[in-house]
Amino acid sequence: MTINVNLKSITKRKKNVKPTPYEIDGTPANVRELILAVTAAGVAQYNERQQNSELLNCLTKEEIEDKAQSGRIGFGVNYGGRKARLSTAQENALQCFEDGIYRIFLDEQPLEQLDTPITINEQSIFTFVRLTMLAGRMW
């Protein structure tokens, strides 16, 4: 099934968020199944990119400038050579949701519990928002 997920560009120059088609297996019935399916698709994409990465990559001047805006210039290569483990990634994704590290919105409505049933149609748009804790003193 193809779902639409709002993705934001990392660079500061492109401050736009646009729906991007994302291919997942099956049709999730609740938030837990959605998280598991999206995580499985992400792990598969990551492992495929790692397997198909070229020995020599070149960056254009525009790519270097875009990456500099985000604070890190790199080739996107995993030099450790390890593939992502699906079970570990799914456990981590579920735990992070329960701990409030990120929120999920379906058509601007928050999904707050793992067992919340969801109904998806072709116009549905998911937004995953990672929450950032601010550092500093409380007094």
DSSP file with accessible surface (Angstrom, degrees, kcal/mol):
  #  RESIDUE AA STRUCTURE BP1 BP2  ACC     N-H-->O    O-->H-N    N-H-->O    O-->H-N    TCO  KAPPA ALPHA  PHI   PSI    X-CA   Y-CA   Z-CA
    1    1 A M              0   0   67      0, 0.0    23,-3.2     0, 0.0     2,-0.5   0.000 360.0 360.0 360.0 145.2    0.0    0.0    0.0
    2    2 A T  E     -A   23   0A  77     21,-0.2     2,-0.3    19,-0.0    21,-0.2  -0.893 360.0-178.2-104.3 126.7    1.2    3.5   -0.7
    3    3 A I  E     -A   22   0A   4     19,-2.8    19,-3.0    -2,-0.5     2,-0.5  -0.840  26.4-120.1-116.9 160.5    0.7    6.2    2.0
    4    4 A N  E     -Ab  21 125A  42    120,-0.7   122,-3.1    -2,-0.3     2,-0.4  -0.895  28.8-174.5-102.7 126.6    1.5    9.9    1.9
    5    5 A V  E     -Ab  20 126A   9     15,-2.5    15,-2.3    -2,-0.5     2,-0.4  -0.978  26.6-123.6-122.4 128.5    4.0   11.1    4.5
    6    6 A N  E     -Ab  19 127A  41    120,-3.2   122,-0.5    -2,-0.4     2,-0.4  -0.588  33.5-171.3 -69.3 122.9    4.8   14.7    5.0
    7    7 A L  E     -A   18   0A  82     11,-2.1    11,-1.9    -2,-0.4     2,-0.4  -0.965   9.8-152.7-119.9 136.8    8.6   15.1    4.7
    8    8 A K  E     -A   17   0A 122     -2,-0.4     9,-0.2     9,-0.2     2,-0.1  -0.876  24.0-114.4-107.2 139.6   10.6   18.2    5.5
    9    9 A S        -     0   0   35      7,-1.4    -1,-0.0    -2,-0.4     0, 0.0  -0.452  18.3-138.8 -67.2 141.6   13.8   19.1    3.8
   10   10 A I  S    S+     0   0  135     -2,-0.1    -1,-0.1     5,-0.0     5,-0.0   0.850  77.0  88.4 -72.0 -32.7   16.7   19.0    6.2
   11   11 A T  S    S-     0   0   13      1,-0.1     3,-0.1     3,-0.0    56,-0.1  -0.265  75.6-136.1 -71.6 153.2   18.3   22.1    4.8
   12   12 A K  S    S+     0   0  140     54,-0.2     3,-0.2     1,-0.2    -1,-0.1   0.745 101.0  65.5 -76.9 -24.2   17.4   25.6    5.9
   13   13 A R  S    S+     0   0  117      1,-0.2     2,-0.9    53,-0.2    -1,-0.2   0.875 101.6  49.2 -67.5 -36.1   17.3   26.9    2.4
   14   14 A K        +     0   0   92     -3,-0.1     2,-0.6     1,-0.1    -5,-0.3  -0.775  65.7 171.6-107.0  90.5   14.3   24.7    1.5
   15   15 A K        +     0   0  168     -2,-0.9     2,-0.3    -3,-0.2    -1,-0.1  -0.214  36.9 119.7 -94.0  46.2   11.8   25.2    4.3
   16   16 A N        -     0   0   75     -2,-0.6    -7,-1.4     2,-0.0     2,-0.5  -0.842  48.0-156.4-115.7 149.8    9.0   23.3    2.7
   17   17 A V  E     +A    8   0A  83     -2,-0.3    -9,-0.2    -9,-0.2   -11,-0.1  -0.990  21.8 172.0-119.7 127.0    7.1   20.3    3.8
   18   18 A K  E     -A    7   0A 124    -11,-1.9   -11,-2.1    -2,-0.5     2,-0.2  -0.990  37.6-101.5-138.6 147.7    5.4   18.2    1.1
   19   19 A P  E     -A    6   0A  69      0, 0.0   -13,-0.2     0, 0.0   -15,-0.1  -0.473  38.0-167.9 -67.2 132.0    3.6   14.9    1.0
   20   20 A T  E     -A    5   0A  45    -15,-2.3   -15,-2.5    -2,-0.2     2,-0.1  -0.986  24.9-114.3-123.3 131.2    5.7   12.1   -0.3
   21   21 A P  E     -A    4   0A  86      0, 0.0     2,-0.4     0, 0.0   -17,-0.2  -0.412  33.3-169.3 -64.7 138.6    4.4    8.7   -1.4
   22   22 A Y  E     -A    3   0A  38    -19,-3.0   -19,-2.8    -2,-0.1     2,-0.5  -0.994  14.5-138.2-135.1 123.2    5.8    5.9    0.9
   23   23 A E  E     +A    2   0A 109     -2,-0.4     2,-0.3   -21,-0.2   -21,-0.2  -0.726  29.2 169.1 -90.1 122.9    5.4    2.2    0.1
   24   24 A I        -     0   0    2    -23,-3.2     2,-0.4    -2,-0.5    14,-0.1  -0.887  36.8-104.6-126.3 162.1    4.4   -0.1    3.0
   25   25 A D  S    S-     0   0  142     -2,-0.3    15,-0.1    12,-0.2    16,-0.1  -0.712  79.4 -16.9 -86.3 132.7    3.3   -3.7    3.2
   26   26 A G  S    S-     0   0   48     -2,-0.4    -2,-0.2     1,-0.1     0, 0.0  -0.052  89.3 -68.3  73.6-175.3   -0.4   -4.3    4.0
   27   27 A T        -     0   0   97    -26,-0.0     2,-0.1    10,-0.0    -1,-0.1  -0.963  48.3-132.5-118.5 110.9   -3.0   -1.9    5.4
   28   28 A P        -     0   0    7      0, 0.0    92,-0.2     0, 0.0     3,-0.1  -0.403  15.5-167.7 -67.6 138.1   -2.4   -0.9    9.0
   29   29 A A  S    S+     0   0   55     -2,-0.1    89,-2.2     1,-0.1     2,-0.3   0.655  70.9  14.5 -97.0 -21.5   -5.5   -1.1   11.2
   30   30 A N  B  > S-E  117   0B  32     87,-0.3     4,-1.9     1,-0.1    85,-0.1  -0.875  87.6 -91.9-145.2 177.8   -4.0    0.8   14.2
   31   31 A V  H  > S+     0   0    0     85,-1.4     4,-2.7    82,-0.3     5,-0.2   0.889 120.3  56.4 -63.5 -39.7   -1.1    3.0   15.1
   32   32 A R  H  > S+     0   0   82     82,-2.5     4,-2.5     1,-0.2    -1,-0.2   0.942 109.0  46.1 -58.2 -47.6    1.1    0.1   16.2
   33   33 A E  H  > S+     0   0   88     81,-0.3     4,-2.4     1,-0.2    -1,-0.2   0.871 111.3  53.4 -64.7 -35.4    0.8   -1.6   12.8
   34   34 A L  H  X S+     0   0    0     -4,-1.9     4,-2.8     2,-0.2     5,-0.3   0.947 110.0  46.6 -63.3 -47.9    1.5    1.7   11.1
   35   35 A I  H  X S+     0   0    2     -4,-2.7     4,-2.5     1,-0.2     5,-0.2   0.926 113.6  48.6 -61.4 -44.8    4.7    2.2   13.1
   36   36 A L  H  X S+     0   0   51     -4,-2.5     4,-2.3    -5,-0.2    -1,-0.2   0.913 114.0  46.3 -62.4 -41.7    5.8   -1.3   12.4
   37   37 A A  H  X S+     0   0   16     -4,-2.4     4,-2.2     2,-0.2   -12,-0.2   0.923 114.0  46.5 -68.9 -43.8    5.1   -1.0    8.6
   38   38 A V  H  X S+     0   0   21     -4,-2.8     4,-2.4     1,-0.2    -2,-0.2   0.910 113.6  49.6 -66.5 -39.5    6.8    2.4    8.2
   39   39 A T  H  X S+     0   0   25     -4,-2.5     4,-2.7    -5,-0.3     5,-0.2   0.920 109.5  51.4 -64.7 -42.4    9.8    1.2   10.2
   40   40 A A  H  X S+     0   0   27     -4,-2.3     4,-2.3    -5,-0.2    -2,-0.2   0.919 111.3  47.7 -60.7 -42.5   10.1   -2.0    8.0
   41   41 A A  H  X S+     0   0   15     -4,-2.2     4,-2.4     2,-0.2    -1,-0.2   0.912 112.2  49.7 -65.3 -40.6    9.9    0.1    4.9
   42   42 A G  H  X S+     0   0   22     -4,-2.4     4,-2.5     2,-0.2    -2,-0.2   0.907 110.8  48.7 -65.3 -41.4   12.6    2.5    6.2
   43   43 A V  H  X S+     0   0   15     -4,-2.7     4,-2.9     2,-0.2    41,-0.3   0.923 111.2  50.8 -64.5 -41.9   14.9   -0.4    7.2
   44   44 A A  H  X S+     0   0   56     -4,-2.3     4,-2.2    -5,-0.2    -2,-0.2   0.927 111.7  47.2 -62.7 -42.7   14.5   -2.0    3.8
   45   45 A Q  H  X S+     0   0   80     -4,-2.4     4,-2.6     2,-0.2    -1,-0.2   0.917 112.9  49.4 -63.9 -43.8   15.3    1.3    2.1
   46   46 A Y  H  X S+     0   0   76     -4,-2.5     4,-2.3     1,-0.2    -2,-0.2   0.947 112.6  46.1 -60.8 -49.5   18.4    1.9    4.3
   47   47 A N  H  X S+     0   0   29     -4,-2.9     4,-2.2     1,-0.2    -1,-0.2   0.871 112.7  51.0 -64.3 -35.5   19.8   -1.6    3.7
   48   48 A E  H  X S+     0   0  115     -4,-2.2     4,-2.5    -5,-0.3    -1,-0.2   0.918 109.8  49.5 -67.2 -43.1   19.2   -1.3    0.0
   49   49 A R  H  X S+     0   0  147     -4,-2.6     4,-0.5     1,-0.2    -2,-0.2   0.907 112.1  49.3 -61.1 -40.3   21.0    2.0   -0.2
   50   50 A Q  H >< S+     0   0   35     -4,-2.3     3,-0.7     1,-0.2    -2,-0.2   0.916 113.0  46.2 -65.8 -41.7   23.9    0.5    1.8
   51   51 A Q  H 3< S+     0   0  136     -4,-2.2    -2,-0.2     1,-0.2    -1,-0.2   0.868 118.4  41.7 -69.1 -35.2   24.1   -2.5   -0.5
   52   52 A N  H 3< S+     0   0  101     -4,-2.5    -1,-0.2    -5,-0.2    -2,-0.2   0.349  83.2 128.4 -95.9   6.0   23.8   -0.4   -3.7
   53   53 A S    <<  -     0   0   56     -3,-0.7     2,-0.1    -4,-0.5    -3,-0.0  -0.363  57.9-124.2 -66.3 141.8   26.2    2.4   -2.6
   54   54 A E        -     0   0  132      1,-0.1     3,-0.2    -2,-0.1    -1,-0.1  -0.448  10.9-122.9 -83.5 159.2   28.9    3.2   -5.1
   55   55 A L  S    S+     0   0  185      1,-0.2     2,-0.5    -2,-0.1    -1,-0.1   0.906 100.7  33.4 -68.6 -38.1   32.6    3.1   -4.2
   56   56 A L        -     0   0  131      2,-0.0     2,-0.4    -3,-0.0    -1,-0.2  -0.954  69.8-179.4-127.0 116.2   33.1    6.7   -5.4
   57   57 A N        -     0   0   49     -2,-0.5     2,-0.4    -3,-0.2    18,-0.0  -0.883  10.4-155.9-110.0 147.0   30.4    9.3   -5.0
   58   58 A C        -     0   0  106     -2,-0.4     2,-0.4    17,-0.0    -2,-0.0  -0.942   5.3-146.6-121.3 143.8   30.8   12.9   -6.1
   59   59 A L        -     0   0   44     -2,-0.4     2,-0.1     4,-0.0    16,-0.0  -0.908  12.8-135.1-109.2 137.5   28.9   15.9   -4.7
   60   60 A T     >  -     0   0   78     -2,-0.4     4,-2.3     1,-0.1     5,-0.2  -0.384  30.8-105.3 -79.6 167.9   28.0   18.9   -6.8
   61   61 A K  H  > S+     0   0  159      1,-0.2     4,-2.4     2,-0.2     5,-0.2   0.904 122.8  51.9 -61.1 -39.5   28.5   22.4   -5.5
   62   62 A E  H  > S+     0   0  118      2,-0.2     4,-2.6     1,-0.2    -1,-0.2   0.910 109.0  49.7 -64.7 -41.3   24.7   22.8   -4.9
   63   63 A E  H  > S+     0   0   80      2,-0.2     4,-2.6     1,-0.2     5,-0.2   0.907 110.2  51.0 -64.1 -39.1   24.7   19.5   -2.9
   64   64 A I  H  X S+     0   0   71     -4,-2.3     4,-2.3     2,-0.2    -2,-0.2   0.931 111.3  47.5 -63.6 -43.9   27.6   20.7   -0.8
   65   65 A E  H  X S+     0   0   81     -4,-2.4     4,-1.7     2,-0.2    -2,-0.2   0.915 112.4  49.6 -64.4 -41.7   25.9   24.0   -0.1
   66   66 A D  H  X S+     0   0   17     -4,-2.6     4,-1.0     1,-0.2   -54,-0.2   0.928 113.2  45.9 -61.9 -44.7   22.6   22.2    0.9
   67   67 A K  H  X>S+     0   0   67     -4,-2.6     5,-1.7     1,-0.2     4,-0.7   0.864 108.1  56.9 -69.1 -32.7   24.4   19.8    3.2
   68   68 A A  H ><5S+     0   0   51     -4,-2.3     3,-0.7     1,-0.2    -1,-0.2   0.876 101.5  57.5 -65.0 -35.4   26.4   22.7    4.7
   69   69 A Q  H 3<5S+     0   0   87     -4,-1.7    -1,-0.2     1,-0.2    -2,-0.2   0.840 106.3  49.1 -62.7 -33.5   23.1   24.4    5.6
   70   70 A S  H 3<5S-     0   0   51     -4,-1.0    -1,-0.2    -3,-0.3    -2,-0.2   0.599 120.1-111.6 -83.1 -11.0   22.1   21.3    7.6
   71   71 A G  T <<5S+     0   0   69     -3,-0.7     2,-0.3    -4,-0.7    -3,-0.2   0.462  88.2  77.1  99.6   2.0   25.5   21.2    9.4
   72   72 A R      < -     0   0  197     -5,-1.7     2,-0.6     2,-0.1    -2,-0.2  -0.933  53.9-163.0-150.4 124.7   27.0   18.1    7.9
   73   73 A I        +     0   0   91     -2,-0.3     2,-0.3    -5,-0.1    -9,-0.1  -0.915  36.8 133.5-105.8 121.6   28.6   17.4    4.6
   74   74 A G        -     0   0   21     -2,-0.6    -2,-0.1     1,-0.0    -7,-0.0  -0.976  61.9-114.7-158.6 171.2   28.8   13.7    3.8
   75   75 A F        -     0   0   96     -2,-0.3     3,-0.1     2,-0.1   -17,-0.0   0.439  52.0-115.5 -92.9  -3.9   28.3   11.1    1.1
   76   76 A G        +     0   0   75      1,-0.3     2,-0.4   -23,-0.0   -23,-0.0   0.794  66.7 144.8  74.9  27.1   25.5    9.3    3.0
   77   77 A V        -     0   0   42    -24,-0.0     2,-1.0     2,-0.0    -1,-0.3  -0.819  50.5-137.4-103.2 137.0   27.7    6.2    3.3
   78   78 A N    >   -     0   0   53     -2,-0.4     3,-1.0     1,-0.2    -1,-0.0  -0.806  19.4-174.1 -90.3 102.1   27.6    3.8    6.3
   79   79 A Y  T 3  S+     0   0  186     -2,-1.0    -1,-0.2     1,-0.2    -2,-0.0   0.649  75.9  70.5 -75.9 -13.5   31.3    3.1    6.8
   80   80 A G  T 3  S-     0   0   59      2,-0.1    -1,-0.2    -3,-0.1     3,-0.1   0.748  92.9-143.0 -72.4 -24.3   30.6    0.6    9.5
   81   81 A G    <   +     0   0   51     -3,-1.0     2,-0.4     1,-0.2    -2,-0.1   0.536  52.1 133.9  78.1   5.1   29.2   -1.8    6.9
   82   82 A R        -     0   0  201      1,-0.0    -1,-0.2     3,-0.0     2,-0.2  -0.717  50.2-133.8 -92.9 141.1   26.4   -3.1    9.2
   83   83 A K        -     0   0  119     -2,-0.4     2,-0.2    -3,-0.1   -40,-0.0  -0.545  29.7-100.8 -84.9 155.0   22.9   -3.5    8.0
   84   84 A A        -     0   0   34    -41,-0.3     2,-0.6    -2,-0.2    -1,-0.1  -0.519  32.2-129.5 -73.6 141.9   20.0   -2.3   10.1
   85   85 A R     >  -     0   0  169     -2,-0.2     4,-2.3     1,-0.2     5,-0.2  -0.845   8.7-149.1 -96.8 124.8   18.2   -5.0   12.1
   86   86 A L  H  > S+     0   0   77     -2,-0.6     4,-2.7     1,-0.2     5,-0.2   0.917  93.8  50.3 -59.8 -47.2   14.4   -4.9   11.6
   87   87 A S  H  > S+     0   0   58      1,-0.2     4,-2.3     2,-0.2    -1,-0.2   0.921 112.9  46.2 -62.6 -42.3   13.4   -6.2   15.0
   88   88 A T  H  > S+     0   0   65      2,-0.2     4,-2.4     1,-0.2    -1,-0.2   0.920 113.0  49.9 -65.6 -42.8   15.7   -3.8   16.9
   89   89 A A  H  X S+     0   0   26     -4,-2.3     4,-2.5     1,-0.2    -2,-0.2   0.906 111.7  48.2 -64.3 -40.7   14.5   -0.8   14.8
   90   90 A Q  H  X S+     0   0   43     -4,-2.7     4,-2.4     2,-0.2     5,-0.2   0.915 111.5  49.1 -68.0 -42.0   10.8   -1.7   15.3
   91   91 A E  H  X S+     0   0  134     -4,-2.3     4,-2.4    -5,-0.2    -2,-0.2   0.926 113.2  48.1 -60.3 -43.7   11.3   -2.1   19.1
   92   92 A N  H  X S+     0   0  102     -4,-2.4     4,-2.7     2,-0.2    -2,-0.2   0.909 110.3  51.2 -64.3 -41.9   13.0    1.2   19.2
   93   93 A A  H  X S+     0   0   16     -4,-2.5     4,-1.9     2,-0.2    -1,-0.2   0.914 112.4  45.8 -63.8 -43.2   10.3    2.9   17.1
   94   94 A L  H  X S+     0   0   28     -4,-2.4     4,-2.4     2,-0.2    -1,-0.2   0.925 113.7  48.9 -66.2 -42.8    7.5    1.7   19.4
   95   95 A Q  H  X S+     0   0   90     -4,-2.4     4,-2.2    -5,-0.2    -2,-0.2   0.913 110.1  51.4 -63.9 -41.4    9.4    2.6   22.6
   96   96 A C  H  <>S+     0   0   29     -4,-2.7     5,-2.6     2,-0.2     6,-0.7   0.886 109.7  50.1 -64.4 -37.8   10.2    6.1   21.3
   97   97 A F  H ><5S+     0   0   16     -4,-1.9     3,-1.1    -5,-0.2    -2,-0.2   0.943 111.9  47.4 -64.7 -45.7    6.5    6.6   20.5
   98   98 A E  H 3<5S+     0   0  113     -4,-2.4    -2,-0.2     1,-0.3    -1,-0.2   0.854 111.7  51.3 -63.3 -33.5    5.5    5.5   23.9
   99   99 A D  T 3<5S-     0   0  100     -4,-2.2    -1,-0.3    -5,-0.2    -2,-0.2   0.490 115.7-114.5 -83.2  -4.3    8.1    7.7   25.5
  100  100 A G  T < 5S+     0   0   27     -3,-1.1    -3,-0.2    -4,-0.5    -2,-0.1   0.734  73.4 134.9  79.8  23.8    6.9   10.8   23.6
  101  101 A I  S   <S+     0   0   66     -5,-2.6    30,-2.9    -6,-0.2     2,-0.3   0.815  78.2  11.2 -73.8 -30.3   10.1   11.2   21.5
  102  102 A Y  E     -C  130   0A  34     -6,-0.7     2,-0.3    28,-0.3    28,-0.2  -0.970  69.0-144.7-143.5 159.6    7.9   11.7   18.4
  103  103 A R  E     -C  129   0A  76     26,-2.6    26,-2.9    -2,-0.3     2,-0.4  -0.901   9.3-145.4-120.9 155.7    4.2   12.3   17.5
  104  104 A I  E     -CD 128 111A   0      7,-0.7     7,-2.9    -2,-0.3     2,-0.4  -0.974  11.0-167.9-123.7 135.3    2.1   11.1   14.6
  105  105 A F  E     -CD 127 110A  54     22,-2.5    22,-2.4    -2,-0.4     2,-0.6  -0.974   8.7-159.2-121.8 136.2   -0.7   13.0   13.0
  106  106 A L  E >  S-CD 126 109A  19      3,-2.8     3,-1.6    -2,-0.4    20,-0.2  -0.967  85.8 -21.8-113.0 111.3   -3.2   11.6   10.5
  107  107 A D  T 3  S-     0   0   75     18,-2.9    -1,-0.2    -2,-0.6    19,-0.1   0.925 128.5 -51.9  51.7  47.6   -4.7   14.5    8.5
  108  108 A E  T 3  S+     0   0  170     17,-0.3    -1,-0.3     1,-0.2    18,-0.1   0.521 114.9 117.7  69.4   8.8   -3.7   16.9   11.3
  109  109 A Q  E <   -D  106   0A 130     -3,-1.6    -3,-2.8     2,-0.0    -1,-0.2  -0.915  67.9-119.7-103.9 127.5   -5.4   14.8   14.0
  110  110 A P  E     -D  105   0A  52      0, 0.0     2,-0.6     0, 0.0    -5,-0.2  -0.372  13.0-149.0 -69.3 140.9   -3.0   13.4   16.7
  111  111 A L  E     +D  104   0A  13     -7,-2.9    -7,-0.7     1,-0.1     3,-0.0  -0.955  25.6 168.3-106.4 112.4   -2.6    9.7   17.1
  112  112 A E        +     0   0  118     -2,-0.6     2,-0.4    -9,-0.1    -1,-0.1   0.669  50.5  51.2-107.2 -19.4   -1.8    9.3   20.8
  113  113 A Q  S >  S-     0   0  129      1,-0.1     3,-1.4     0, 0.0   -82,-0.3  -0.934  70.6-131.0-123.3 147.5   -2.1    5.5   21.6
  114  114 A L  T 3  S+     0   0   10     -2,-0.4   -82,-2.5     1,-0.3   -81,-0.3   0.816 109.1  49.8 -63.2 -31.2   -0.6    2.5   20.0
  115  115 A D  T 3  S+     0   0  109    -84,-0.2    -1,-0.3   -85,-0.1    -3,-0.0   0.348  77.8 126.7 -93.4   9.5   -4.0    0.7   19.9
  116  116 A T    <   -     0   0   44     -3,-1.4   -85,-1.4     1,-0.1   -84,-0.1  -0.500  62.6-125.2 -66.8 123.7   -5.9    3.6   18.3
  117  117 A P  B     -E   30   0B 108      0, 0.0     2,-0.4     0, 0.0   -87,-0.3  -0.436  28.2-162.3 -71.0 145.1   -7.7    2.4   15.2
  118  118 A I        -     0   0   14    -89,-2.2     2,-0.5    -2,-0.1    -7,-0.0  -0.958  13.2-155.0-129.2 148.1   -6.9    4.2   12.0
  119  119 A T        -     0   0  125     -2,-0.4     2,-0.4     2,-0.0   -90,-0.1  -0.993  16.4-162.4-121.9 124.4   -8.7    4.4    8.6
  120  120 A I        +     0   0   26     -2,-0.5     2,-0.2   -92,-0.2    -2,-0.0  -0.886  12.1 172.9-112.2 134.7   -6.6    5.3    5.6
  121  121 A N    >   -     0   0   88     -2,-0.4     3,-1.3     0, 0.0    -2,-0.0  -0.731  51.1 -88.7-125.0-178.0   -7.8    6.5    2.2
  122  122 A E  T 3  S+     0   0  167      1,-0.3    -2,-0.0    -2,-0.2  -118,-0.0   0.774 125.7  49.0 -65.0 -25.9   -5.9    7.8   -0.8
  123  123 A Q  T 3  S+     0   0  137      2,-0.0    -1,-0.3  -120,-0.0   -16,-0.1   0.503  82.9 120.2 -91.5  -4.2   -6.0   11.4    0.4
  124  124 A S    <   -     0   0    3     -3,-1.3  -120,-0.7   -18,-0.0     2,-0.4  -0.361  45.0-163.5 -64.0 139.1   -4.7   10.6    4.0
  125  125 A I  E     -b    4   0A  47   -122,-0.1   -18,-2.9    -2,-0.0     2,-0.4  -0.993   3.3-155.4-128.8 126.7   -1.5   12.3    4.9
  126  126 A F  E     -bC   5 106A   0   -122,-3.1  -120,-3.2    -2,-0.4     2,-0.4  -0.798   5.2-165.3 -98.5 142.3    0.7   11.2    7.9
  127  127 A T  E     -bC   6 105A  35    -22,-2.4   -22,-2.5    -2,-0.4     2,-0.5  -0.993   3.1-162.7-128.4 123.7    3.0   13.6    9.6
  128  128 A F  E     - C   0 104A  62   -122,-0.5     2,-0.5    -2,-0.4   -24,-0.2  -0.929  10.2-168.8-104.3 124.0    5.8   12.3   12.0
  129  129 A V  E     - C   0 103A  57    -26,-2.9   -26,-2.6    -2,-0.5     2,-0.5  -0.955  11.7-149.0-119.4 118.3    7.1   15.0   14.2
  130  130 A R  E     - C   0 102A 192     -2,-0.5     2,-0.4   -28,-0.2   -28,-0.3  -0.726  18.1-140.5 -84.2 127.5   10.3   14.4   16.3
  131  131 A L        -     0   0   74    -30,-2.9     2,-0.5    -2,-0.5    -1,-0.0  -0.707  10.8-150.4 -91.1 139.2   10.1   16.4   19.5
  132  132 A T        -     0   0  104     -2,-0.4     2,-0.3   -30,-0.0   -30,-0.0  -0.932   8.7-136.5-114.2 128.2   13.3   18.0   20.7
  133  133 A M        -     0   0  141     -2,-0.5     2,-0.4     1,-0.0   -32,-0.0  -0.648  22.7-127.7 -80.6 134.8   14.1   18.5   24.4
  134  134 A L        -     0   0  168     -2,-0.3     2,-0.2     1,-0.0    -1,-0.0  -0.671  19.1-134.6 -85.1 137.8   15.5   21.9   25.2
  135  135 A A        +     0   0  105     -2,-0.4     2,-0.3     2,-0.0    -1,-0.0  -0.610  52.9  86.0 -88.4 150.1   18.7   22.0   27.2
  136  136 A G  S    S-     0   0   70     -2,-0.2     2,-0.2     0, 0.0    -2,-0.0  -0.816  74.7 -56.3 147.5 176.1   19.1   24.3   30.1
  137  137 A R        -     0   0  185     -2,-0.3    -2,-0.0     1,-0.1     0, 0.0  -0.577  30.4-146.3 -88.2 147.9   18.6   24.9   33.7
  138  138 A M              0   0  181     -2,-0.2    -1,-0.1     0, 0.0     0, 0.0   0.548 360.0 360.0 -89.6  -8.8   15.1   24.6   35.2
  139  139 A W              0   0  228      0, 0.0    -2,-0.1     0, 0.0     0, 0.0  -0.727 360.0 360.0-121.1 360.0   15.7   27.3   37.9
